[in-house]
Amino acid sequence: MLDKNKVRAIDVMGSVGSGKTSLIKNFLSRLKDRYRLGVVAGDLTTTIDAERIKEEGVEVIQVNTGKECHLDANLIRRALKEFDLGSMDFLLIENVGNLICPAEFPLGSHKRAVVVSVTEGPWMIAKHPYIFSEADLVVINKIDLA
């Protein structure tokens, strides 16, 4: 669906509180005047992140997973049907906050990013090597707090 409509997608992974939503909002605020953007916001039960992202004036589709600790390709496929992909350039997918599960479930995105916060401690990469080895980009966040 994405390739057919020439939409580039990035799966943004990271633990709860790492700064995924803030990074996405920053990305949107800088690029929304040049590109047509959309966001899938994944969460267990709330719409908090989706509501924050909507402040940027882009279309956001909320996907709640219930007890599941990650999004999967079927959930993304259903969410994509709610977008007008023909009028979109980039899709950001905010995965459920977790450093274990999301890496094992490719979503069909073109790139995968992991956000890690220095406030999570010095061992996060050593403790969770798989998600970092699967990522195309690692964002080290909250370095100003170190």
N, C-alpha and C positions, 0 to 999 in steps of 0.2 A: 504493500500500500504506500509506504513512504517513497520508495524508489520510483514507483509508477507516477507519483505526483511531484517528484523532484524535491522532496522535503528531506532535509538533513536533520538527524536526531542525535541528541546527546543524552545518555543515561547518567544522571548525577546521583552517586551513591555516597554514603557516609553515615556515621552514627548520629543518634539523636543529639541535637545541640552543637553539631560540628560546624554549622553555618551554611548548610545547603541552600536553605530558603533565602538567606541574605545574599549569597553569591548569585543565585538565580535572579533575584530582584535587581541587583547591580548590573548584571548582564543585560537584562531587559531594558533598564533605564537608559543604558548607553546605546543600545542597538534598535530599539523599537521604532525610531524615526527613519531608519534605513532598510529594515527588513520586516517581513510579516512573520510574527512569532506566535507560538502557542505553547502551552504548558500542560502536562499531565502531572497532577500532584497526588502522590501516593501516601497513604497514611493508614494506620490501623482503624481508627474510628472517627477522628476529628476532621474538621475543615479549616483549622487554624491557618495552616500554611497556604492553602488555596486562597483564603480570604486576603492574606497579606500580599500574595502575588497579584491578585486581581487589582490591587491599588495601582499597578503599573499600566493598567488599561489594555491588557492582552487577554485573549480567551484562555480560560483555565478549565480543565475537566478534572474533577475530583474522583479518585478511585480509592475506595476504602476496602481494605483486605480482611477486615475482621480480626481473625487470629493469625493470619499469615504474616510472616516477617519479611516479605518481599513482594514486589510486583512480578507478574509473569507475562509471557507473550500473549496469552489469551486475554488477559485483562487489558493489555495495551491495545490489542486488535479491537476490542469492544469500544474502548475510549476513542480510538481514531475515527470510528464511524460517526462520532458526535461533532467532529471538526469538518470544516470545508477545506480539505487538504489542498485543493487546487489554488487556494488563495493564501498559502502558507509557504514560507521559505525554511524556517527552522522550528524544530520542536524540542523543548527541554522536558525531560522526564525526571521528576524528583522522586527517587525511589524511597521506599520505607526506610526509616532510620535504623540501620543495622550494618555491622561490618562482617557478618558471617554469611547470611543467606543470599543477598542480592547477587553476589558474584557468580553463583552457580546457575543463575537463570537469565540467560541473554534475552533481551527484549526486542531485538531487531534494530537497535540503534546503530548508528554509524561509528560512534565513539562512546567510550565509557570514562567517566571521571570519578575520582574519589576525593572527598573533602575530609581532611583530618585536622583536628584542632590541637594546638600545642597544649591547651588546657586539659586534654585527655591523658596527658602523661607521656613519658619518653618511650614506652614500650608498645604503643599501638601497632606500629608497622611490624614489629617482631612477633606480636601475638596474632596478627591477622594477615599473614603474608599472601594468602590466595587472592583476596580482593585487590591488593596492590599490584600483584603480578598480572591480573586481568585488566587493569586500567590502562588507558591510553594517556591519561593525564592525572597527576596527583596535585591537589591544591593543599598547601599547608597554611592553615587559617589561624587567626587570632594571635599571630606572632607578636603583635604589639602588647599582648598581655603577659608574655614570657619574661 
